[in-house]
Amino acid sequence: MTTERVFNKKLTRLDFKFGNINWEKATIKQYELEKDERVWRIFLNGYAKNGFVIFDEELLPREELLKALEELTPEIVGGEKALTVQELIEESMSWNNVFSHS
């Protein structure tokens, strides 16, 4: 895959609210999903009961992701956001952007 094709790869961001989560469950589930190469970024907050996942929907179907999060009783809030790898990298370079999207 060329660099340009990688930078233009489409990713999906889903924001969640969780009904059955605590810090321990969040930490374990986040670690499990971080190991999956189809997940580009994940943040699960067991205290605020929310989080987000940025993933490659071509490789990881949404239904499979939701099945992996099932025990936390996820609810998608705020719809979804499509972004490219390049946009993800650019957002990651600014702490203001990282915190404003968390």
N, C-alpha and C positions, 0 to 999 in steps of 0.2 A: 504494500500500500504506500503510495507516495505521500509526502508530507502534506501536500495540498488536499488530497482526499481525506486524510486523517483530520485535518483542521476543519473541513467542511462536513464531517460526519454529523448526522442529526442525533441529538440526545433528547430525552424527555425528563422533565422535572415534575414530580408529584409532591404536593404538600399534604401532610396528614395531621389528623387529630386522632389520638388513641384513647380507647376506653379502658383498656386493661394493660397498664404499663407502670413500671416503677424503674428506679435507676438501675437495678440489677438486670431486669429483663431487657431494658434498653441497651445496656452495655453488651450483653451477650448477643442479642440479635444484631446490633450494629457490627460487632466483630465478625459474626457469621457472614453477613452480607458484604462486608468490606473485602473478604477473601474471594468473592465472586468477581471475575474479571469483566463481567458485563455491567457491573455497578461502578460508575465513575466517581460518585460522591454520595455520602450518606451521613445524616445527622439525626439521631433519635434522642429526644430529651425526655427522660423519665420523670422529671419533676414538673415540667410545664405540660407534659402529655401531648407533645407535638413533634414534628420533625419533617424531613424531606429526603427524597431519594432522587438522584440523577442517574439515569441508566440508559443503555442502548436497547431501545424497544424492538429493534430488528433481531437482536440475539436473545433478549430476555423478555418474553411476552408479559404484558401487564398482569395477566391472570396468574402467571407463575410468581411474580413479585408479590401480588396480593396474597397468594397462598402461603408464601414464606412469612408474611407479616400477620397472618390470620389470628394467631394466639394473642396478639396485642389489640385486637378488634380495631383495625384501621378504618378511618373515614377520610376520603379525599376531600380536602377543603380548598377553595380558591381555584379549582380547575387544574389545568396543567399548563406547563410552559415548554415550548420547543426551543432548543438552543443548539448551537454547534460547539464542537470541541474548542475552537478558537475563542468563542464567546465565554466559555467556561474558564479557560486559561486567563483571559483578560479580566474577568470578574475576580478571579483568585489573586490577582496582583495587587488589589486594593483592599485593605482591611475594612474600609467603609462599605464597600460593596458586599463583602462577606457578611458583615454584621447586619446590613440592611435587608438581606435576603434570608436570614435565619429565623 
